[in-house]
Amino acid sequence: MRPAIERVACRIMEAADELTALDSAIGDGDHGHNMKRGWQAALDQLDELAGLPPQEALQKLGMTMVGKVGGASGPLYGTLFLQAGKAWDGTLSLGAVAAAVEAGVAGVKKRGKSEAGEKTMLDVWCPVIEALRSAEGAGDATRRTRVAADAGLAATRDMKATKGRAAYLGERSVGHLDPGARSSALLVGALCDLIDEEAHA
């Protein structure tokens, strides 16, 4: 958990200004600031998180996101990690990881009352689940997952938002990437990079 949290936190915090700019175009303009605050809080308790079983660490990370990340993103990311942690059996098989992610995403859908195609973080996470499922036995899980996340993010540009603050813009939301989808793609990409590096170390 330690290298995973460090890698994701670094990637998200480095992109804070970009996330804020994306959110300024179609939202409240605070996504980058909020995400930076949440992941800094995760780093501040890194020793504690790293000392927990992975499932418990994910759940505690979820609670941290709920408590430290403002706006809609805190509860949504918090739910993602909480539910994934509850569902994960602790093994690193593709099937186990996919099941955990799927449980987390189901929680996000329920919490946000949303589905893929509505210009949200789900437009990254739903394709990621499909990529993980399809990669079982194929040997290229990180490539498939990264491609799926990036494609899901790119697809949000042409979508009209129907959820959250961006929904108030209607057609004017078209032409902009969704900030939550962008932070999700950054998270997925950071984890894929870490897995690839450790596999070739």
LINPEDA-V780145 format. One record per pair of residues at least 12 apart in sequence whose ideal C-beta (glycine too) atoms are under 7 Angstrom apart, sorted by the first residue. I is the first residue (numbers start at 1). J is the second residue. Records with the same first field share a line. If there is no record, write none. Layout:
I->J  J
This chain:
1->49  50  54  57
2->46  50
3->194
4->191  194
5->42  46  49
7->190  194
8->39  187  190  191
9->39  42  43
11->186  190
12->35  36  39  183  186  187
13->36  39  40
15->186
16->32  33  35  36
17->32
18->32
19->31  32  35  179  182  183
20->32  33
22->176  177  179  182
23->179
25->176
26->161  166  169  173  176
27->164  165  166  179
28->71  165
30->70  71
31->73  179  180  183
34->69  70  71  73  74
35->69  73  183
37->68  69
38->64  65  68  69  74
41->64  68
42->61  64
45->64
49->61
53->90
54->88  90
55->85  88  90
56->85
58->81  84  85  88
59->81  82  85  86
61->81
62->78  79  81  82  85
63->78  82
65->77  78  81
66->78
72->164
73->180
75->111
76->108  111  112  121
79->107  108  111
80->104  105  107  108
81->104
82->107
83->103  104  106  107
84->100  101  103  104
86->103
87->99  100  103
88->100
94->132  135  136  141
95->136
97->132
98->129  132  133
101->128  129  132
102->129
105->122  125  126  129
108->121  122  125
109->122
112->163
114->163
117->159
118->161  162  163
119->156  159  160  161  166  173  178
120->163  164  178  180  181
121->180  181  184
123->152  155  156  178  181
124->149  152  153  181  184  185  188
125->184
127->148  149  151  152
128->145  148  149  188
130->148
131->144  145  148
132->145
142->192  195  196
145->188  192
146->188  189  192
149->185  188  189
150->185
152->181
153->177  181  182  185
156->177  178  181
157->175  176  177
158->174
159->174
160->173  174
161->173
